[in-house]
Amino acid sequence: MSQDSHDTHRIAERLADVVAKIDHAVRDATGQDNQTRDPVTLVAVSKTKPADEIIPVLKAGHRVFGENKVQEATQKWPQLREAFPDIELRLIGHLQTNKVKDAINLFDVIETVDRPKLARALATAMKSLGCKRRCLIQVNTGEEEQKSGVWPEEADRFIALCREDLALPVEGLMCIPPHDENPAPHFALLGEIAKRNRLNILSMGMSADYETAIRFGATHVRVGTAIFGPRS
Ligand SMILES: *Cc1c(COP(=O)(O)O)cnc(C)c1O
């Protein structure tokens, strides 16, 4: 086998392994098969990875991907989408207001609505472009200064602003727990905020903790390294 086809094979293998672990975690958490309920969706995080490493995942039938930079995604995905039109692209990184239109044109879901200025810019741009994009509110559950997201105590008010005043199609919440802490309390907190706001979608859990996130009700897990290998 050439080096390239070897790597391609490894990526497909790791994808299958993650899918199996998700199925297992769902069965543990709910006693049900992942296909018979609202399934947990695997968001394959392809940031920094070139198209030829993404294609094996597409060829394996996977269709939901996360990218964290508008510009990088704009360079990779329009072409991939021509070959695989039924993909769903989710923005999982910080969004600058001057990139809002590009983001709406490329992404199906914006997971990182994290401040009023951005929420207003999204609402205005969706109106002028004549299209809606599903949104998640990013919550800074660890109250980390350097991290994006509304703080937990401000979440209810921000959700109401987005939904009621700006009519954004808010369908759920996302979080990135602090690197050096047990993620479980953060997942639990995100679940509580979602529940009291009657939101059904919870994007939480990454390569290191997606099985834990599923135990706490994740509907979407964002997994990069465990599928694509380490990022350089
Ligand atoms: C990079 C990234 C991930 C994936 O992280 P891995 O540890 O590689 O699985 C998930 N969510 C966000 C927001 C990211 O930026």
The ligand as a MOL file (V3000), in Angstrom:
LIG
                    3D

  0  0  0     0  0            999 V3000
M  V30 BEGIN CTAB
M  V30 COUNTS 15 15 0 0 0
M  V30 BEGIN ATOM
M  V30 1 C -10.9390 21.7400 17.2570 0
M  V30 2 C -12.2820 21.7470 17.8840 0
M  V30 3 C -12.9250 20.5290 18.1990 0
M  V30 4 C -12.3120 19.1760 17.9650 0
M  V30 5 O -11.2970 18.9420 18.8960 0
M  V30 6 P -10.5790 17.5160 18.9810 0
M  V30 7 O -9.9970 17.5070 20.3430 0
M  V30 8 O -9.5500 17.4880 17.9060 0
M  V30 9 O -11.6080 16.4750 18.8090 0
M  V30 10 C -14.1940 20.6030 18.7390 0
M  V30 11 N -14.8020 21.7790 18.9820 0
M  V30 12 C -14.2160 22.9670 18.7010 0
M  V30 13 C -14.9490 24.2180 18.9830 0
M  V30 14 C -12.9400 22.9830 18.1530 0
M  V30 15 O -12.3670 24.1690 17.8890 0
M  V30 END ATOM
M  V30 BEGIN BOND
M  V30 1 1 1 2
M  V30 2 1 2 3
M  V30 3 2 2 14
M  V30 4 1 3 4
M  V30 5 2 3 10
M  V30 6 1 4 5
M  V30 7 1 5 6
M  V30 8 2 6 7
M  V30 9 1 6 8
M  V30 10 1 6 9
M  V30 11 1 10 11
M  V30 12 2 11 12
M  V30 13 1 12 13
M  V30 14 1 12 14
M  V30 15 1 14 15
M  V30 END BOND
M  V30 END CTAB
M  END
